[in-house]
Amino acid sequence: MTGALLAVRQVNRTFGSGAAAVHALRDVSFDVEPGTMVALVGRSGSGKTTLLNVIGGLDRPDSGTVMVDGLEVTGLDEDGLSRLRRDKVSYVFQTFGLIPVLSAAENVGVPLRLARAEPRERERRVRLLLDLVGLGDHAEQRPGELSGGQQQRVAIARALAASPRLLVADEPTGQLDAETGLAVMGLLRGVVESEGVTAVVATHDPVMMALADRVIRIGDGRVEP
Amino acid sequence: MLRLVPRRARAQWPLLASLLTILVVGTTLLGTAALLVTRTSERGVEVSAARADPDDVTATAYVGTVAAANARSVATDTRTVLTSAMAPFPATTTTRASAALRLLPMGDGGGVLGGGYLSGLDDLPSRAALVAGRWPRASAALPEAAVLQSTARLLELKVGDRVDLGPELGRSPNQAVGVRIVAVVRPLQNAGWDRDPLGGTGFDPDPPESTSARQIHAYGPFLVDLDDLLTGGSALSRLEVTAHPDLSAPTGRGLDELTASLLGANRKLEGTLGDRVEVQRVSSPLPRVLLDARDQQQLTSGGVLSLALIGLVLTAIALTLAGRLTTGVRAGESDLLAALGTSRRQFTAVAAAEAGAVAVVAVALAVPLSSLLHAALTRLPPLAGAGLAAPVTVTAAQVLAVVGGAVALTALNVGLATRTAAGAGDRRTQRELLARSGLDVLLVALAVVGWWQLRAQPAAAGSRADAVRVLAPALILTAGAALALRVVPPLLRAGERLAGRARGFTLALAAAGAARRPQALAAGLLICLGCGAATFGTAFGSTWHTSQRDQADLAVGTDLALSLTTAPLTGQSAQVATATGGVISPVARQNIVVGQWLGGPDSAPQLIAADLRHADVLLRGRAGPAGGWAGTTRPLVAPAPVTGVALPRGSTPAITGTTTGAMPISVAPHLLLQDDSGLRTTCDGGPVPLDGRAHPVPGCVTQPGLRLIGVTLSVLGEAGIQYVTRIDATVTLPAPSTSAWTVRAASPESGQLDDPQITATGSRLRLSSAVSFADTAPSARILVATAFADPGPVPVVVSRQFATAVGARRGSEISFAVDQTPVRAVVVGVVPQVPSAPGAAALLADLDLLTRAMAVRGNVDLPVSAWWVGHPAAPDAAARADGLGLGTVTTRAAEAERLSGSPVRASFPAVLRVLIVAAVVLLLGGVLLQVTCDMQARAVEVARLRGLGVSRRGIRAALLGEQAAVVLPLLAAGAGVGALATHLVAPLLIRSDTGATAVPAAVAHWPWASEILLLVALVAACGLAAGAAVLVQVSRADAAHLRVAS
């Protein structure tokens, strides 16, 4: 575990109770080294999203621990979890998760506003990130005016805005066609390398698996060997 | 497809419940309004008639000059016609008849004849008090008669005396009539003695009904049994039959029949009496009262409908909002169904089935709810106070209104349900923007036309409710709200630009959400119009009530007015002052002739004269000029009061006189007395022969505190001959005079009195003058001595209408006649209105100066017709004043209560309250619905914000900030629209109780305290509704939403 940016230990998560209980995660344990990109692979309902939510502190496990950059996520209170997501963990959602009323630049600036960055510094960083994802010319467009691939690139730029240690992406290419998905995956791979972040990406996509440093397979709530 | 309806209803019951609630609110309002404008409105007319002043619901037939042979049949036929005219209501009648003037044998009257007349009343004991003797009986061998105290005193009659009245004067010779005096009576106040030929005074030195060429001193009446009079062989000079219908339980239809019947009664009486009479006329205020009530009923119904229409528009907008939100919620389902091949017709059928089911439930609820609400309203003020409390009832009109409203609103609902919803973040298309602009322009154009039409409505009475009055308020409010919505987005965008500069996230997201989300303003029109309607309703109610008070203030003119039925008697001021306390003033109020101008039939110029030394306390009416009435009337007040000679109570002045010629001459003295309150009364003495002996003038100083301020001597002798003599008369007073007395001829232009002189020596006033008898008019020989000088032109202020009519302005000299006495006046000011004469061409003068000006012209019968009381001290002053039995008491508080609580008007303030409540309920419902739907639609977004590291607190702040940024400007805009509508429309909608333009004109009144309270309550309630929705939604925003979204 020494040196791992992410350490998941014996995590269990069950929804419902009795006969209707759904065991989403069962004794899940693994480590992720800094600067690596991990592909979390499994069928629908296998527990990928639940695991990502537990890692990001959006959901609490019934038992087990999650450590991110030396911080025990499972021991944090609400404010601590919010700080965690603001400072260390960033999300990229399958459906992009952009705020529809904000422009691309404003969406990217959201984490910087949460960090109360200087407006000038914020603008500089937003421009930089939009250029990084190839959307420098689309800064003022709203999500509804962008294609799916462009929206996901904005989402990735937003995820990088606060310089997180861990990037969690839940099927980031699930809503995209193959060509755009490939481009987005390339982008993710690129930023992992250029920004030095660690990424955990839930995916079905074999291309994504190929680009990942490591693949963790999960089935019926367990990490498969 | 139709199987979808119940299943979807179970799944989406909160949405359907909100639709149902809105529909129920709207249709209940309609049902209540329908009950108010039908059942309550009709009941209002009935109660109005039942509660009308008894004098206002009588009809009197006046018949003049009836031959003795026809007297009985004419009286019977007149009663029959009048009673039948009261159908379908039973009626009782009272009859008063006066016979022609007969010669009354008297002693030497200086060449003047004496006259007396018989009268018969069928209810004498209720009109007079027995002083001596017993009431006359019918069919005595010698007709029995009662006489008034004054007649008995002047003719020295007592019970048991026989009086023989000679032939009728100026008519064919007929039989003399003898009567036995069996009673001396005192006329009761307010008992109709003003209808007596001599006004119940018992004596008139120059009666207006005299048909003789010679001067006649008339005495009477000799009150005999009515049947004796009608069958006793006397011609009647006047016969009056008054019918009193029993309107205790009237019906509207019966009242309409009565109105029509009375309007035709005159012709019917004419046809019945034929040539048996010379003059006949039926007069009744009742048709006017009932027609006015119908006019008011129409106006009030128009007002109620206009308010109900505002409620209906609000309901339609709320329903539109609910429909749009429902469509938005069902967008996915609709897309799926469309993709599965569902046709538009099938969509419409499903929507119609669902909306129809909701409408049926709404009708089933709204009918009983509107009945209950109506019944509850009638049990609350002002309807309860107006006697309109009603049981829970269901009427056909109410059901029709509810069903009609439900059908119309359901059609709207179905139309909306078949439209597609706008997606989150969608920008409007150019076409939609153009359509919206076109609708705005159309609304504004219609609103302007409505306002213009309201402004152009006739000022006269009888303006009935019309479509413009019903539609204009709703149009103006809706157009104002639509325009205000145009202002809000730029404001929000400006706010967003400012908020964008902030470092933090919360403010920026809130401002961006408010400025950029189309859904944020989805409830905008409802919030703006709801707030506008509520603030308008509050301000309109306040404006209406303020206007009623203003109208009452101006109509009464003072705090308490006591209108006298007969001229005030000496000592009455003490009675009034004791009863009411406060500042009291005798008031002259009557029609006048200005130059040659008589005015119109119902718009004769009026004179109002009061003691203006206390104008600030006495006069009321908002139309008073800046600086108050005291400042305006200061130039009208006499610089110094009249003092005259103090007369100890019970003292008796005496007159001694001589003449230089041989012809017997007498003088009729009139003493002008003044009491402590400034009331001036006269005491008439009988003719006094100028024979060198002292003749007392008894019975004048019956009260303490009286002062003699003038004496007139009517010189009596054979007129129409060339004869000149000089008279010398000395008035001996009980106390010396310190005033400077002056003397003059009352009408110097006649030239009958020459070189009048007066000398005041100690307690003697010696008057002398050369007298000519060439002129036959008795008024040409009146010598006037006063303890004051001729005041010259009387300073007056005139109403604007008066000034316009006669072209007068400040400094203009005018001349007007009061009781045919010319008075010169100078206009010192023009005011919008004169107290107690709203809308009239009227002038206001100081009573002291006016009566001085009249006295120097020989008219000492001063025209006091009322008492005004300012700041009455006694809490029950009105009741105590009424208890004096002197006349009709009116207070401005009671008048305001009458105006605002009238049975035919009380529905209006009641429905105003309902509108305010409905507007607030719909507004809050709309806000709750909008916020809830918005939060549900944004659940995933909220969860993602948490995923981005935004704390729950931060999300709550951002969402609440967004809602506040939207709702607060909308509420402010709504309040602005309400204020604008109040200023533009409210004064135009308010009419007087006769349906004419309110006088003084209604002025928009913005009740700051109530409005601020309302707005604070709205803000708090909206905050509570939005806060609850946001709180629940944010607390639910967790990983589950992210899972769903993924």
Interface residues (C-beta under 8 A of the other chain):
Chain A: T49 T50 N53 G56 L58 D59 E78 D79 S82 R83 L84 R85 R86 D87 S90 Y91 F93 Q94 T95 G97 I99 P100 V101 L102 E106 V110 P111 R113 L114 R116 A117 E118 P119 R122 R142 P143 G144 R158 A162 D170 E171 G174
Chain B: G423 A424 G425 D426 R501 R503 G504 F505 A508 L509 A512 G513 R516 R517 V940 E941 A943 R944 L945 R946 G947 L948 G949 V950 S951 R952 G954 D1038 A1039 L1042 R1043 A1045 S1046
